[in-house]
Amino acid sequence: MTKKFLSFALLAGILSCTQTGDKPAAATDTNTPLHRLQPDYPVPYRVMEEAEIISTLTRVLHYLEEASPVGLVDRNTGEEIPATAPPDTAARLARGDFRLVSYEWGVLYAGMLLAGEVTGERAFSDYTAQRMQFIADIIPVYRPLVEQGLTREYSFRSVLQPRALDDAGSMCAAMIKTMQAGSNADLRPMIDHFIDYISKRQFRLEDGTLARNRPLPNTLWLDDLFMSVPALAQMGHLTGERKYFDDAVKQVLQFSERMFIPEKGLFIHGWVQGMDVHPRFHWARANGWALMATVET
């Protein structure tokens, strides 16, 4: 018997064993198209049913309602401060896992409005509406403290005294979307304040590209696209003024000219005007911000 015949006989035996047993053959690359194989992940990696998506979103919503409470407390005693009380320098937002006035929460507010629109479940939209109403009610009460010279950090500083695009952009866009969703909260004064910062007070390069002077002079950071462009585009939609659309498009084009790498289809994370060679770090999260800003525009 030749070695070739033995090898063939062994192979035939193996195949017969896999085909004659009661147990079906395991799905592998040899008998199943790759896109139909299920990865062995603890979280299902597949197309989810609509009911499953809504169930997961609802579970997230219930957590967030607990983790981002609405209200004011005394920073020294922890006691609740009524919303109708006179402004108090000891007041801070009730502490949860997240802040109600951050760039991350601007993104979340917009996401909750979209979840409500897509699913038809008002609980998602109400999460945003309730917190926006609270912010709209509280900010006028505490604005006088800033006008009187309050300089230390406080819970509403990013709203009343924005110092960076992170303070202004996503919150501004979310407030405009909240207005368009039918909220009666008086958000327009804050929207105008935010857009004034983005349009007139944020540092820009000579050609008008939104930039920073930290950690080095004349630098672009890709995440600033999302912290500015959606707010500008939404403001154009709200007011009908073309200047906001023009500025939004200009930012996308001028950031892309400096930071988009065509052969990779990706942006670099940072760009420094004074450099001859620009390091190419394709930070995934920043690329996500750029994609979201471009799509929204």
Residue pairs with C-beta under 8 A, 6 or more apart in sequence:
18 25
19 25
25 31
27 36
27 37
27 38
28 37
29 37
38 45
38 46
39 45
48 56
54 119
54 121
57 115
57 119
57 124
58 121
58 123
61 112
61 123
61 124
61 127
64 98
64 108
64 127
65 127
66 96
67 96
67 97
67 98
68 96
68 97
68 98
68 99
68 100
68 105
68 131
69 94
69 95
69 96
70 94
70 100
70 130
70 131
70 134
71 80
71 81
71 83
71 93
71 94
71 134
72 80
72 81
72 82
72 83
72 85
72 91
72 92
72 93
72 94
72 138
73 79
73 80
73 81
73 91
73 92
73 93
73 94
73 95
74 81
74 88
74 90
74 91
74 92
75 90
75 91
75 92
76 90
80 94
81 88
81 91
83 134
83 137
83 138
83 141
86 141
87 141
87 142
87 144
87 145
89 145
89 150
89 154
91 142
91 154
91 155
92 154
92 155
93 99
93 100
93 101
93 155
93 156
98 104
98 105
99 105
99 155
100 131
100 134
100 135
101 135
101 155
101 156
101 158
101 159
101 171
102 158
102 166
102 171
103 166
103 167
103 169
103 170
103 171
103 227
104 170
105 170
105 171
106 169
106 170
106 171
106 172
106 173
106 174
107 170
107 174
109 128
109 131
109 132
109 171
109 174
109 177
109 178
110 128
110 170
110 173
110 174
110 177
112 124
112 125
112 127
112 128
113 124
113 125
113 128
113 174
113 177
113 178
113 181
115 121
115 124
115 125
116 122
116 123
116 124
116 125
116 126
116 128
116 181
117 125
117 181
125 181
128 174
128 178
128 181
129 178
129 181
129 183
129 185
132 174
132 175
132 178
132 183
132 185
132 187
133 183
133 184
133 185
135 159
135 185
135 190
136 185
136 186
136 187
136 190
137 185
138 156
139 156
139 159
139 160
139 189
139 190
140 186
140 189
142 154
142 156
142 160
143 160
145 154
146 160
146 161
158 166
158 167
158 168
158 171
159 167
159 171
159 190
159 193
160 193
162 168
162 193
162 194
162 197
164 202
164 212
164 227
165 198
165 202
165 210
165 224
165 227
165 228
166 227
167 197
168 194
168 195
168 197
168 198
168 202
168 227
168 228
168 231
169 194
169 198
169 224
169 226
169 227
169 228
169 229
169 230
169 231
170 226
170 227
170 230
170 231
171 190
171 194
172 190
172 191
172 194
172 195
172 198
172 231
172 234
172 235
173 230
173 231
173 234
173 296
175 187
175 190
175 191
175 194
176 187
176 191
176 231
176 234
176 235
176 237
176 238
177 234
178 185
178 187
179 185
179 187
179 188
179 191
179 238
180 237
180 238
191 235
191 238
194 231
195 231
195 232
195 235
195 244
198 210
198 228
198 231
198 232
199 232
199 244
199 247
202 210
202 228
203 210
203 211
203 212
203 213
204 210
204 211
205 211
205 218
205 220
205 273
207 254
208 247
208 250
208 254
209 220
209 250
209 251
209 254
209 255
209 258
210 220
210 224
210 228
210 251
211 218
211 219
211 220
211 224
211 273
212 219
212 220
212 221
212 224
213 219
216 272
216 274
217 273
217 274
218 272
218 273
218 274
219 270
219 271
219 272
219 273
220 255
220 258
220 259
220 270
220 271
221 269
221 270
221 286
222 255
222 259
222 267
222 268
222 269
222 270
222 283
222 286
222 287
222 289
222 290
223 285
223 286
223 289
225 251
225 252
225 255
225 289
225 290
225 293
225 294
226 289
226 290
226 292
226 293
227 289
228 248
228 251
228 293
229 248
229 251
229 252
229 293
229 294
229 296
229 297
230 248
230 292
230 293
230 296
230 297
232 244
232 245
232 247
232 248
232 251
233 244
233 245
233 248
233 296
233 297
234 296
235 241
235 244
236 242
236 243
236 244
236 245
236 248
248 297
249 297
252 293
252 294
252 297
255 267
255 290
256 267
258 271
259 267
259 268
259 271
260 266
260 267
261 267
261 268
261 280
261 282
264 282
266 282
266 287
267 282
267 286
267 287
267 290
268 278
268 279
268 280
268 281
268 282
269 281
269 282
269 283
269 286
270 279
270 281
271 278
272 278
